[in-house]
Amino acid sequence: MRKQSLVKGAFVLTVAAFISKILVFGNSIVLSRVLSPEGIGLKKMVMPFMGLMMTLTTIGLPVAISRLVAEADAQRNGAKEKKILIISLALTGSLSILVVFLSVLGGKVFLRYFLPDPRSYYSFMAMIPIIPIGAVSGVLKGYFRGKQNMNPIAIAQVIEQFARVCFTYVLVQWLIPLGIEYAAAGAVFSSVLGEACSLLIFIVLFKVSHQWKFRLSSSSWDRVLRGRTVLVELLQTGLPTTGNGFAISVTRAMQPIVITKSLALAGVSSALITRQYGMLTGFVMPLLFLPGFINQSLGITMVPAISEAKACNNLKLINRRLNLAIRAALIVGVPSTILLYLYAQELMTVIYHAPAAAPLLKLISPFFLFNYLQTPLQSVLVGLGQAKTAMINNIIAKCTAVAFIYPLASNSKLGINGVIIALSIGVILETFLHYLSLGRFLSVTLELTNIIKILVAGIAGGYIGKVLFFHLTIMLTSILGAATIMLIGVLLSVFVYVGILFLLKVIHQNNILRIPWIGKILALLFPK
């Protein structure tokens, strides 16, 4: 199995994440067309519990596996690699059986106390098969990361999302005549089938890349029983990761409960609560997170880069890399935020046929710009060996957001807007906590000039494009459709934005040349 360089691996993940984001976005569009906001709300009510169950089942092992496999591979210790896989599969398999058993047995009791709408029971039951499937996928994903081969992960990720879109359309259409609760359950089960396709790809690529006869024979089980050292090493890394994931999963799982209870106190009807929650989580949030794949890839590459600079005690290099990461994040985040704000009405109308969700998008999008700063700051903290600090900051911010939902959303004058304000407080708080924590470990000097230039370019590009869009709408409405005119307006905004960035010397041709494979071609489009 060939290793990939850090840059190439990050680029492969970025491309796969981009395609996956498009497919996820497409899936949300399919859902909006074939499933009402009420049905999407039923689906979204149980989705946070999927993350919680997967956290309990995998107990952070994918991260631990990647670290231990990388060490074993460097030592050319194939026997230890096999032992890591066998122990991990045995552990996650046992936990999967336990979690599935408890979920099936206590489903109705769980529904009574934690799911506000009784119709979400079917979606909860449809979610359960993903537990063992996702657990095995997580083990193999951690293994491929440890071998520094991102191709299988990228391929499986894209196929999973493609399968999910197809199954969603078929199952929801098939089940919608039976009732909205069954259609929502079909949408959830599509996620299970997509994860199953991903697991199948992992198994096939694992067998292709290895000559191992990977069977859990009696001798393999003997290795498991004797592998206490490996088990301890796995848990030493996995359990702290689980603590962070568990806390985040719990707060995410609590959000729909607190939101629905708070809105009910504000006098909102049950059906309207479900519709509003569906618009926020099913329409608004996918648009906000659409460009987030770049942040994820950036975070993966930042951690080892900062660790390397720290090992050399090169604080100037840490500062330079931090500023480069913030600049890259804002170059994507600023135009995304401004375009979502300016084109909220058009986006919600054209994509989801839900203009009522536009005010929600306009309210939350400016605050969400802080989310683009979180990944660089958190990656630097982790690279400096302060993962525990980053975890504490995350937990404080998430718990604060949940705590603010109740007093704000239960206010009849705020309602669902109170939910958005509470979530925004959490995003801003987490960003500032990371920044303050970073200041305790090194002297942070941010390039404020570049940050201001990016903001100016984003605002100018957005509003110039919006003005042009307004005139195009008047002139071309009879010729072109609303979607085409909106797309032209967005592209004009982006074109003006990129041009201003070059004029202000925020990005240069040398930055374009660093992009693997296509950098030389793209650089021809930009001046030196």
C-alpha positions as CSV (number, residue, x, y, z in Angstrom):
1,M,0.0,0.0,0.0
2,R,1.6,3.3,-1.2
3,K,1.8,6.2,1.3
4,Q,0.8,9.6,0.2
5,S,2.4,12.9,1.1
6,L,0.7,15.3,3.5
7,V,-0.2,17.7,0.8
8,K,-1.5,15.1,-1.6
9,G,-3.5,13.3,1.1
10,A,-5.1,16.6,2.2
11,F,-5.9,17.5,-1.4
12,V,-7.5,14.0,-2.1
13,L,-9.6,14.5,1.1
14,T,-10.6,18.0,0.0
15,V,-11.8,16.9,-3.4
16,A,-13.7,14.0,-1.9
17,A,-15.2,16.3,0.7
18,F,-16.2,18.8,-1.9
19,I,-18.0,16.1,-4.0
20,S,-19.6,14.7,-0.8
21,K,-20.8,18.2,0.2
22,I,-22.4,18.6,-3.2
23,L,-24.1,15.2,-2.8
24,V,-25.2,16.0,0.8
25,F,-26.6,19.3,-0.5
26,G,-28.3,17.4,-3.3
27,N,-29.8,15.0,-0.8
28,S,-31.2,18.0,1.2
29,I,-32.7,19.3,-2.0
30,V,-34.3,15.9,-2.8
31,L,-35.7,15.7,0.7
32,S,-37.1,19.2,0.5
33,R,-38.9,18.2,-2.7
34,V,-40.2,14.8,-1.7
35,L,-40.5,15.3,2.1
36,S,-42.2,18.2,3.8
37,P,-40.5,20.3,6.5
38,E,-42.5,18.3,9.0
39,G,-41.0,15.0,7.8
40,I,-37.5,16.5,7.7
41,G,-38.1,17.6,11.3
42,L,-39.0,14.0,12.3
43,K,-35.8,12.8,10.7
44,K,-33.6,15.5,12.2
45,M,-34.9,14.8,15.7
46,V,-33.3,11.3,15.8
47,M,-30.1,12.1,13.8
48,P,-28.2,13.5,16.8
49,F,-28.7,10.2,18.6
50,M,-27.0,8.4,15.7
51,G,-23.8,10.3,16.5
52,L,-24.1,9.6,20.2
53,M,-24.6,5.8,19.6
54,M,-21.6,5.8,17.2
55,T,-19.5,7.5,19.9
56,L,-20.5,4.9,22.5
57,T,-19.7,2.1,20.1
58,T,-16.4,3.2,18.6
59,I,-15.1,4.9,21.8
60,G,-12.6,7.0,19.9
61,L,-10.9,3.9,18.4
62,P,-10.5,5.3,14.8
63,V,-8.2,8.0,16.0
64,A,-6.3,5.5,18.2
65,I,-6.0,3.0,15.4
66,S,-4.6,5.5,13.0
67,R,-1.9,6.5,15.5
68,L,-0.9,2.9,16.4
69,V,-1.0,1.6,12.9
70,A,1.2,4.4,11.7
71,E,3.7,3.5,14.4
72,A,3.6,-0.2,13.6
73,D,3.9,0.5,9.9
74,A,7.0,2.6,10.6
75,Q,8.5,-0.3,12.6
76,R,7.4,-2.7,9.8
77,N,5.6,-4.7,12.4
78,G,2.8,-6.4,10.4
79,A,1.9,-8.7,13.2
80,K,1.1,-5.7,15.4
81,E,-1.1,-4.2,12.7
82,K,-3.1,-7.4,12.5
83,K,-3.4,-7.5,16.3
84,I,-4.7,-3.9,16.3
85,L,-7.3,-4.7,13.8
86,I,-8.5,-7.9,15.5
87,I,-8.7,-6.3,18.9
88,S,-10.5,-3.2,17.5
89,L,-13.0,-5.3,15.6
90,A,-13.7,-7.5,18.6
91,L,-14.1,-4.5,20.9
92,T,-16.4,-2.5,18.6
93,G,-18.3,-5.6,17.6
94,S,-19.1,-6.4,21.3
95,L,-20.1,-2.8,22.0
96,S,-22.3,-2.8,18.9
97,I,-24.2,-5.8,20.0
98,L,-24.8,-4.3,23.4
99,V,-25.9,-0.9,22.1
100,V,-28.2,-2.5,19.5
101,F,-29.8,-4.7,22.1
102,L,-30.4,-1.7,24.5
103,S,-31.8,0.4,21.7
104,V,-34.3,-2.2,20.5
105,L,-35.3,-3.1,24.0
106,G,-35.7,0.5,25.3
107,G,-36.8,2.3,22.2
108,K,-40.3,3.1,23.4
109,V,-39.1,4.1,26.8
110,F,-36.5,6.3,25.2
111,L,-39.1,7.9,23.0
112,R,-41.3,8.8,25.9
113,Y,-38.6,10.8,27.7
114,F,-36.3,12.1,24.9
115,L,-38.2,12.4,21.6
116,P,-41.1,15.0,21.7
117,D,-43.0,13.6,18.7
118,P,-44.2,10.0,19.0
119,R,-44.0,9.7,15.2
120,S,-40.2,9.8,15.4
121,Y,-40.2,6.3,16.9
122,Y,-40.0,4.7,13.4
123,S,-37.1,6.9,12.4
124,F,-35.3,5.9,15.6
125,M,-35.8,2.2,14.8
126,A,-34.6,2.7,11.2
127,M,-31.4,4.2,12.6
128,I,-30.3,1.2,14.7
129,P,-28.7,-1.0,12.0
130,I,-26.1,1.7,11.3
131,I,-24.5,1.0,14.7
132,P,-22.6,-2.2,13.8
133,I,-22.0,-1.1,10.2
134,G,-20.5,2.3,11.2
135,A,-18.4,0.7,13.9
136,V,-16.6,-1.6,11.5
137,S,-16.3,1.2,8.9
138,G,-14.7,3.4,11.6
139,V,-12.1,0.7,12.3
140,L,-11.1,0.3,8.7
141,K,-11.1,4.1,8.2
142,G,-8.7,4.5,11.1
143,Y,-6.5,1.7,9.6
144,F,-6.3,3.4,6.2
145,R,-5.5,6.7,7.8
146,G,-2.7,5.1,9.8
147,K,-1.3,3.6,6.5
148,Q,-1.4,7.2,5.2
149,N,-3.5,6.2,2.2
150,M,-6.5,8.5,1.9
151,N,-7.8,7.1,-1.5
152,P,-10.1,4.4,0.0
153,I,-11.6,6.9,2.5
154,A,-12.2,9.4,-0.4
155,I,-13.8,6.7,-2.6
156,A,-16.0,5.3,0.1
157,Q,-17.1,8.8,1.2
158,V,-18.3,9.7,-2.3
159,I,-20.0,6.4,-2.9
160,E,-21.7,6.6,0.5
161,Q,-23.2,10.0,-0.3
162,F,-24.2,9.1,-3.8
163,A,-26.0,5.9,-2.6
164,R,-27.7,7.9,0.2
165,V,-29.2,10.4,-2.4
166,C,-30.5,7.5,-4.6
167,F,-31.9,5.5,-1.7
168,T,-33.5,8.6,-0.2
169,Y,-35.4,9.4,-3.3
170,V,-36.6,5.8,-3.9
171,L,-37.6,5.0,-0.3
172,V,-39.3,8.3,0.5
173,Q,-41.3,8.2,-2.7
174,W,-42.3,4.6,-1.9
175,L,-43.2,5.2,1.7
176,I,-44.8,8.6,1.5
177,P,-48.3,7.2,0.8
178,L,-48.1,5.3,4.1
179,G,-47.6,8.5,6.1
180,I,-45.1,11.2,6.9
181,E,-43.6,9.2,9.8
182,Y,-42.8,6.2,7.5
183,A,-41.3,8.5,4.8
184,A,-39.0,10.1,7.4
185,A,-38.0,6.6,8.6
186,G,-37.1,5.8,5.0
187,A,-34.9,8.8,4.8
188,V,-33.1,7.7,7.9
189,F,-32.7,4.2,6.6
190,S,-31.1,5.6,3.5
191,S,-28.2,6.7,5.7
192,V,-27.9,3.2,6.9
193,L,-27.8,1.8,3.3
194,G,-25.2,4.5,2.3
195,E,-23.0,3.5,5.3
196,A,-23.3,-0.1,4.2
197,C,-22.1,0.7,0.7
198,S,-19.2,2.6,2.3
199,L,-18.3,-0.5,4.4
200,L,-18.5,-2.7,1.3
201,I,-16.0,-0.4,-0.5
202,F,-13.6,-0.5,2.5
203,I,-13.7,-4.3,2.7
204,V,-13.1,-4.7,-1.1
205,L,-10.2,-2.2,-1.1
206,F,-8.7,-3.8,2.1
207,K,-8.7,-7.2,0.4
208,V,-7.3,-5.8,-2.8
209,S,-4.4,-4.1,-1.0
210,H,-3.5,-7.0,1.3
211,Q,-2.7,-10.7,1.0
212,W,-3.8,-11.4,4.5
213,K,-6.2,-14.2,5.2
214,F,-8.1,-12.0,7.7
215,R,-10.2,-14.5,9.6
216,L,-11.1,-14.6,13.3
217,S,-9.9,-18.1,13.9
218,S,-9.1,-19.6,17.3
219,S,-5.5,-18.4,17.0
220,S,-6.7,-14.9,16.2
221,W,-8.9,-14.9,19.3
222,D,-5.8,-16.1,21.3
223,R,-4.1,-12.9,20.0
224,V,-7.0,-10.8,21.3
225,L,-6.8,-12.3,24.7
226,R,-3.0,-11.8,24.8
227,G,-3.1,-8.3,23.3
228,R,-3.5,-6.4,26.6
229,T,-0.7,-4.0,25.8
230,V,-2.3,-3.1,22.5
231,L,-5.7,-2.8,24.1
232,V,-4.3,-0.4,26.8
233,E,-2.6,1.7,24.0
234,L,-5.9,1.9,22.1
235,L,-7.9,3.0,25.1
236,Q,-5.3,5.5,26.2
237,T,-5.9,7.4,23.0
238,G,-9.5,6.4,22.4
239,L,-11.1,7.3,25.7
240,P,-10.1,11.0,25.9
241,T,-11.4,11.3,22.3
242,T,-14.6,9.6,23.3
243,G,-15.0,12.1,26.2
244,N,-14.9,15.0,23.8
245,G,-17.2,13.2,21.2
246,F,-19.6,12.1,23.9
247,A,-20.0,15.5,25.4
248,I,-20.6,17.0,21.9
249,S,-23.0,14.2,21.0
250,V,-24.9,14.7,24.2
251,T,-25.3,18.4,23.6
252,R,-26.4,17.8,20.0
253,A,-28.9,15.2,21.2
254,M,-30.2,17.5,23.8
255,Q,-30.7,20.4,21.3
256,P,-33.9,19.1,19.7
257,I,-35.4,18.3,23.1
258,V,-34.6,21.7,24.6
259,I,-35.6,23.5,21.3
260,T,-39.0,21.8,21.0
261,K,-39.8,22.2,24.7
262,S,-38.8,25.8,24.7
263,L,-40.9,26.6,21.6
264,A,-43.8,24.9,23.1
265,L,-43.6,27.2,26.2
266,A,-43.5,30.1,23.7
267,G,-47.0,29.0,22.5
268,V,-45.9,27.4,19.2
269,S,-48.0,24.4,18.1
270,S,-46.4,21.0,17.8
271,A,-46.8,20.9,14.0
272,L,-45.2,24.3,13.6
273,I,-42.3,23.4,15.9
274,T,-41.5,20.4,13.7
275,R,-41.7,22.5,10.6
276,Q,-39.5,25.3,12.0
277,Y,-37.0,22.9,13.3
278,G,-37.0,21.1,10.0
279,M,-36.3,24.4,8.1
280,L,-33.5,25.3,10.5
281,T,-31.7,22.0,10.5
282,G,-32.7,20.7,7.1
283,F,-32.5,23.8,5.0
284,V,-30.4,26.5,6.7
285,M,-27.7,24.4,8.3
286,P,-26.7,22.4,5.1
287,L,-26.2,25.8,3.3
288,L,-24.0,27.1,6.2
289,F,-21.9,24.0,6.3
290,L,-21.6,23.6,2.6
291,P,-18.1,25.2,2.3
292,G,-16.9,23.6,5.5
293,F,-15.1,20.8,3.7
294,I,-12.1,23.1,3.2
295,N,-11.9,23.8,6.9
296,Q,-11.9,20.1,7.7
297,S,-9.0,19.4,5.2
298,L,-7.2,22.5,6.6
299,G,-7.5,21.1,10.1
300,I,-6.0,17.8,9.1
301,T,-2.9,19.4,7.5
302,M,-2.4,22.0,10.2
303,V,-1.9,19.7,13.2
304,P,1.3,18.0,12.0
305,A,2.6,21.3,10.5
306,I,2.3,23.0,13.9
307,S,3.7,20.0,15.7
308,E,6.8,20.1,13.5
309,A,7.3,23.8,14.2
310,K,6.9,23.3,17.9
311,A,9.5,20.5,17.9
312,C,11.9,23.0,16.3
313,N,10.8,25.6,18.9
314,N,10.1,28.0,15.9
315,L,7.4,30.3,17.3
316,K,7.6,32.6,14.2
317,L,6.8,29.6,11.9
318,I,3.8,28.7,14.1
319,N,2.5,32.3,13.9
320,R,3.1,32.4,10.1
321,R,1.3,29.1,9.6
322,L,-1.6,30.2,11.8
323,N,-2.0,33.4,9.8
324,L,-1.9,31.5,6.6
325,A,-4.6,29.1,7.8
326,I,-6.8,32.0,9.0
327,R,-6.3,33.8,5.7
328,A,-7.3,30.6,3.8
329,A,-10.3,30.0,6.0
330,L,-11.5,33.6,5.6
331,I,-11.0,33.7,1.9
332,V,-13.6,31.0,1.7
333,G,-15.7,32.0,4.7
334,V,-16.2,35.7,4.0
335,P,-17.8,35.4,0.5
336,S,-19.8,32.4,1.6
337,T,-21.2,34.3,4.6
338,I,-22.0,37.4,2.5
339,L,-23.6,35.5,-0.4
340,L,-25.8,33.5,2.0
341,Y,-26.9,36.8,3.6
342,L,-27.5,38.7,0.4
343,Y,-29.1,35.8,-1.6
344,A,-31.0,34.2,1.3
345,Q,-34.5,34.7,-0.2
346,E,-33.4,33.6,-3.7
347,L,-31.5,30.5,-2.4
348,M,-34.4,29.3,-0.2
349,T,-36.9,29.9,-2.9
350,V,-35.0,28.3,-5.8
351,I,-33.4,25.4,-4.0
352,Y,-35.9,24.4,-1.3
353,H,-39.1,26.1,-2.4
354,A,-39.2,27.4,1.2
355,P,-39.0,31.3,1.2
356,A,-40.2,31.2,4.9
357,A,-36.7,29.9,5.8
358,A,-34.9,32.9,4.4
359,P,-35.1,35.1,7.5
360,L,-33.5,32.3,9.5
361,L,-30.6,32.1,7.1
362,K,-30.1,35.9,7.1
363,L,-30.1,36.0,10.9
364,I,-27.5,33.2,11.5
365,S,-25.1,33.6,8.6
366,P,-23.2,36.7,9.9
367,F,-22.5,35.0,13.2
368,F,-21.4,31.8,11.5
369,L,-18.4,33.6,10.0
370,F,-16.7,32.9,13.4
371,N,-17.0,29.2,12.7
372,Y,-14.3,29.6,9.9
373,L,-11.8,30.8,12.5
374,Q,-12.4,27.9,14.9
375,T,-10.6,25.2,12.9
376,P,-7.2,27.0,12.5
377,L,-7.2,28.0,16.2
378,Q,-8.2,24.5,17.4
379,S,-5.7,22.8,15.1
380,V,-2.9,25.0,16.5
381,L,-4.0,24.1,20.0
382,V,-3.9,20.4,19.2
383,G,-0.6,20.7,17.4
384,L,0.9,22.3,20.5
385,G,-0.2,19.3,22.5
386,Q,-3.2,21.1,24.1
387,A,-6.0,18.8,22.9
388,K,-7.5,18.7,26.3
389,T,-7.8,22.5,26.4
390,A,-9.5,22.4,23.0
391,M,-11.9,19.8,24.3
392,I,-12.8,21.8,27.4
393,N,-13.4,24.9,25.2
394,N,-15.7,22.9,22.9
395,I,-17.7,21.5,25.8
396,I,-18.1,24.9,27.5
397,A,-19.3,26.5,24.2
398,K,-21.7,23.7,23.3
399,C,-23.2,23.6,26.9
400,T,-23.6,27.4,26.9
401,A,-25.4,27.3,23.6
402,V,-27.8,24.6,24.9
403,A,-28.3,26.6,28.1
404,F,-29.2,29.8,26.3
405,I,-31.8,28.0,24.1
406,Y,-34.3,27.7,26.9
407,P,-34.6,31.3,28.0
408,L,-34.4,32.7,24.5
409,A,-36.6,30.3,22.5
410,S,-39.3,30.2,25.2
411,N,-39.7,34.0,24.8
412,S,-42.8,34.3,22.6
413,K,-41.3,37.4,20.8
414,L,-38.2,35.4,19.7
415,G,-39.3,31.8,19.2
416,I,-37.1,30.0,16.6
417,N,-35.0,33.2,16.4
418,G,-34.0,32.6,20.0
419,V,-32.7,29.2,19.0
420,I,-30.5,30.9,16.3
421,I,-29.2,33.5,18.8
422,A,-28.3,30.8,21.3
423,L,-26.4,28.7,18.6
424,S,-24.6,31.9,17.5
425,I,-23.5,32.6,21.0
426,G,-22.0,29.1,21.2
427,V,-20.1,29.6,17.9
428,I,-18.7,33.0,19.0
429,L,-17.8,31.8,22.5
430,E,-15.9,28.7,21.2
431,T,-13.9,30.9,18.8
432,F,-12.9,33.4,21.5
433,L,-12.1,30.6,24.0
434,H,-9.7,29.0,21.5
435,Y,-8.1,32.4,20.8
436,L,-7.6,33.2,24.5
437,S,-6.3,29.7,25.3
438,L,-3.8,30.0,22.4
439,G,-2.6,33.3,23.9
440,R,-1.5,31.4,27.1
441,F,0.9,29.2,25.2
442,L,2.4,31.6,22.6
443,S,2.4,35.2,21.5
444,V,-0.3,35.4,18.8
445,T,0.2,38.2,16.2
446,L,-2.7,38.2,13.7
447,E,-2.3,39.9,10.3
448,L,-5.2,42.3,10.8
449,T,-4.4,44.1,7.5
450,N,-5.1,41.0,5.4
451,I,-8.3,40.2,7.5
452,I,-9.6,43.7,6.8
453,K,-8.7,43.4,3.1
454,I,-10.6,40.1,2.8
455,L,-13.7,41.6,4.5
456,V,-13.6,44.6,2.2
457,A,-13.3,42.4,-0.9
458,G,-16.1,40.2,0.3
459,I,-18.5,43.0,1.0
460,A,-17.7,44.9,-2.2
461,G,-17.9,41.7,-4.3
462,G,-21.2,40.7,-2.7
463,Y,-22.9,44.0,-3.1
464,I,-21.7,44.7,-6.6
465,G,-22.9,41.2,-7.7
466,K,-26.2,41.8,-6.0
467,V,-26.7,45.1,-7.8
468,L,-25.9,43.4,-11.1
469,F,-28.3,40.6,-10.2
470,F,-31.1,43.1,-9.6
471,H,-30.7,44.6,-13.0
472,L,-30.4,41.2,-14.7
473,T,-33.6,40.2,-13.0
474,I,-35.4,43.1,-14.5
475,M,-33.9,42.6,-18.0
476,L,-33.8,38.8,-18.3
477,T,-36.8,37.5,-16.3
478,S,-38.7,36.7,-19.5
479,I,-35.8,34.9,-21.0
480,L,-34.0,33.1,-18.2
481,G,-35.3,31.3,-15.1
482,A,-34.9,32.5,-11.6
483,A,-32.3,29.8,-10.8
484,T,-30.1,30.8,-13.8
485,I,-30.3,34.5,-13.0
486,M,-29.4,33.8,-9.4
487,L,-26.4,31.6,-10.5
488,I,-25.2,34.4,-12.7
489,G,-25.4,36.9,-9.9
490,V,-23.5,34.6,-7.5
491,L,-20.8,34.0,-10.1
492,L,-20.5,37.7,-10.8
493,S,-20.1,38.4,-7.0
494,V,-17.3,35.7,-6.8
495,F,-15.5,37.0,-9.9
496,V,-15.5,40.6,-8.5
497,Y,-14.4,39.3,-5.1
498,V,-11.4,37.3,-6.5
499,G,-10.4,40.3,-8.6
500,I,-10.3,42.6,-5.6
501,L,-8.3,40.0,-3.7
502,F,-5.6,40.1,-6.4
503,L,-5.7,43.9,-6.6
504,L,-5.2,44.1,-2.8
505,K,-2.4,41.5,-3.1
506,V,-4.1,39.1,-0.6
507,I,-3.4,36.2,-2.9
508,H,-0.7,35.8,-5.5
509,Q,0.0,33.5,-8.5
510,N,2.5,31.6,-6.3
511,N,-0.3,30.6,-4.0
512,I,-2.2,29.1,-6.9
513,L,0.9,27.2,-8.1
514,R,1.0,25.3,-4.8
515,I,-2.3,23.5,-5.6
516,P,-1.5,19.8,-6.5
517,W,-2.2,18.6,-10.1
518,I,-4.2,21.7,-11.3
519,G,-2.2,24.6,-9.8
520,K,-0.1,25.2,-13.0
521,I,-3.2,25.3,-15.2
522,L,-5.2,27.6,-12.8
523,A,-2.2,29.9,-12.4
524,L,-2.4,30.8,-16.1
525,L,-5.7,32.5,-15.4
526,F,-4.2,34.9,-12.9
527,P,-1.7,37.7,-13.3
528,K,1.8,37.4,-11.8
